Amino acid sequence: MNKFLFRMAIGLLMAFFGAITYYTSDVQNPVTGERQRVQLSPQQEITLGLQSRSQMAAEYGGLYPSPKIQQYVDRVGKRVVNGSTAKQAPYPLEFHLLRDPQTVNAFALPGGQVFITAGLLRLLNSEAQLAAVLGHEASHVVGRHAAEHLAKQQFGRALVTAVGVAASDERGGGQQAAVVAQAVNQVVSLRYGRADELESDRLGFRFMTEAGYNPQGILEVMQILGAASKGGGQPEFLSSHPNPGNRVEKLQALIAQNFPNGVPANLVSGRDEFAKNVSGG
């Protein structure tokens, strides 16, 4: 067998075993109940997120310098998680405010590291709106959307090895770190598909209302982002979270379905609380 045929045979075997690995890596999501094909374990997702947290924060100017506002953002995010079925997910979700005042964005790393930029926060005016953004991003984590995409791209097998080595290798592991960094950049730049966005909208709605927030905050965020896109330049959030079409209408229908008699008065909008914690920070 010449070298060309040998390499082809090896390549076909790798592709075959890669396909077998992908189609047999079927697990059930404890929150959504969905059967998913993922190759990373929850602990590997957490490791990846923690190792990449500082790198991603640096790309947006680092963390916002006000401890008061940082704590407030984390407090709202934790309320959304701990007050809802999101707490059943095996991820220690943490919420961070980034310094960047121009970029309008929010995103989450695998394993539970959630970020919102100062540029997006300054456009909001209520705690329910902030809860809607953080709940949506937490839903991408809980829904394991990034892990699904990595598995589909056949990058999961290399990443499993890289994360495992990086988590235990005390002698360096520069090559593995490079693979991890590449994976993080790939995840953060993902354009989630229609199904992912709609699931995150539904889960975000569920989480924030279970935690006691007024779901009108979701609609208000959509309106704010729409207005920002007309002011010259599309917000980065809409680039990385493409509108799947009729999104506002679907959210309105979701609210009407869950609250046919109107949104209960006890669900929090929190405009005064938001202003008290964010203004002047």
N, C-alpha and C positions, 0 to 999 in steps of 0.2 A: 504494500500500500504506500503510495507516494505521500509526501508531506501535505499536499493540498487536500487529498482525500482524508488523511488522518485528522487535519484541523477541522474539516467539514464534519466528520463524524463526531468529534469532540463537541463542536458547536451544536450539532443536532441533539446530542445527549444532554447538554446543559440546558438547551431550550426545552427539551422534554421534561427533565426533572424540575425545571423552573415552573413549567405549566402545572405539573403534578402538585408541586408545593403550593402554588397559588390556589388551585381548585380544591385542595383538601384542607386549607387553612380557614375553616368555617367555624366562627364562634358567634354566640348570641350576646348582643348588647344588653346589659342588665337594666338599663333605663328605658331604651326604646323598644326592646324586645326583638329588634331586627337581627336577622342572620347576616353576618358580615365576613368578607374575606380579607383578613389582615394578617400580616406576618410579624408585626411588632407586638410584644406583650405590653400591658399597661405600664409595667415598671420600666420597660425600655423606652416607652413614650415619655415617661416622667424624666428619665435620665437625659434624653435628648433635649427636652425643653429646658431643664436646669442648666445643662452645659452651654446652651446657646443664649440664655437670657441676657447676659452682659453684652454679648456681641450684637444682638438685635437692638438693645437699648442704645448702644453707642451710635448706631446708624441713624438714630433720631435725636441725637444731641444729648443722650443720657436721660436719666430720670429727672422729672420736674423737681426743682429745689425746695418746694414748700412741703415740709412734713405734714402740715395740717391738711392740705388738699390730697396728698398721697394717701393719708390715712382715711380720708373721707371716701375716696374712690374705692379703696380696698374694702371699707366697711359696707358700702352699697353692694359691691360685688359679692361679698360674703353673705349678705342678707339674702340676695337672690338665690345663692347656692344652698345655704343652710335652711332656708325657709321653703325649699321645694324638693321635688324628687331628684333634682340634680345631685343631691348629696349622696345618692346611691351609687354614683359613678366612683371608680377607684382612683380618683385624681385629686390631689391637694391643690385646688384652684387658687391662684394668687393673681391680684389685679394691680397693674402699674400704670402710672401717668407718665408719659414721655414729654420731654422738654420742647420738642419741635412745635413752634407756634404757627407755622404755615401749612404743614401737611395735615389734611383732614382725613384721618384714618383710625382704624382699630383693627387688631388682629390677634390671633392666638397661636401659640406654639403647641405642638403635641404635648400632652401630659399635664396641661393646666396653667401655663403662663399666659395671662391675658393682658393686652396693652391697649391703651387709648392715648392719642396724642393731645397735647394742649390745644392744637389747632381745631380739633373736633370738639373738645370740651367747651371751648369758648363760644361755640355756636349753640350749645344747649342752655336751657333755662329751667329745668326741673329735674328732680331726683328720679322721677319715673322715666324720663328720657334717658338718663344715664343708666338706669337699670335695664332699659330696653337694649342699649348698645352692648353692655357687659353681658347680659343674658344671651344675646344673639351669638357673641363670640364664645361664651362658655358652651353654647350648644354645638358649635363646631368641634370643640374638644370632646364633649360627652358623646356626640355622634360619631366620633373617630373618623372624621372626614379626611383629614390629612393622612392617617394611616392607611385608609382605603386607597387613596390616590397613589401613595408610595408603592403599595402592593401591586396595583394595576400597572405601574410603570416598570415593574420587575426590578425595582431598586431595593425592595425590602430585604432580600437575602443578604446583600452586601451590607446593608445598614444594620441588620440584626447583629452581624459579626462585629462591625465597627463600634456600635454602641456598647456591646458586651465587653470588648477589649478596652475601650476608652474608660469604661466605668471601673475597671479593675487594674489597668496597667499603670503602675507607679513609675515606670521608667520612661514615660514620654508618650509614645503612640502618635507621632506626628502625622503619619499617613492616615490613621483612623480618624484623627481630629479633622483632617482635611475632608474626609468623606462625610463626617457629621456636619461640618460647616456647609458643604455643598447641598446636603439634604435639607438643612434649615432654610437656606436661601431658596431652594426649590419649593418648600412648603409655604413660606411666607409670600412668595410670588404667585402662588396658585390662584387660578381663576376657578372658583368653585362652580360646579354645574347647577342647572336649574333645580334638580332634586335636592342637592345639598342646601341651597339657599332657602328653598321652601321648607325643608325640614328644620333648619335653624330658626326660621321665622316662627314655625309652629311650636318648637321646643322653647324658644325664647319667650313667646307669649305665655306658654304654660308655666315656665319657671317664675316669671315676674309676677304673674297673677297669683300663683300659689304663695309667693312671698309677700303678697299684699299690695302690689303696685298697680296703678291704673293703666290698663293696656292702651289707652289713648296715647300714652307716651311713645309707643311704637310708630303710630301714624304721624305723630308730630316730628319724630326723627326723620321719617321719609320725606316729609314736607320741607324740613330744614335742609336736607341734602339736595333735594330738588332745586330749592332756591339758590343754594350755593353753586350748583352747576350752571346756573344761568348768569352768575356773576363773573364769568370768565374763567374757563378751566374747570375740568371735571374733578371733583374731589377724589382723592386716591381711594377712598372707601368704595366708591362706585366702580372703580377700575378693578379692584381685587374682589369685589362682591357684586358682580353684574346683576342688573335687574332682570329677573326671569320673566317679566311681563305680567301685567295685571296684579302686581304684588300688593299694592295698596288695597285694591278691591278684595283680594283674598284675605287680607288682614281684617278688613271691615266685616267680611262675612264670618270670619272666625270669632270676632267680638260679638256679633249679633247672635251667632249660634250658641255661644257660651253664656251670654247675658241677654236673653230675649226680652227681659223687662228693663233693660238699661244697665249700665255699669254701676255697681253698688257704690254708694257714697263713702263707704269706709275704705275703699281702695285708694291708696296714697298717690297724689301727684307730687307733693313735696317741693313746690316752688320756693317757699320761704326757707326751707331747710337747705336747699341747693344754694340759694343766694347767700345765706349765712356762712356756709362752708367754703364757697368758691370765690365769691367777690372779694377783691383786694388781695387775693393770694398770689 
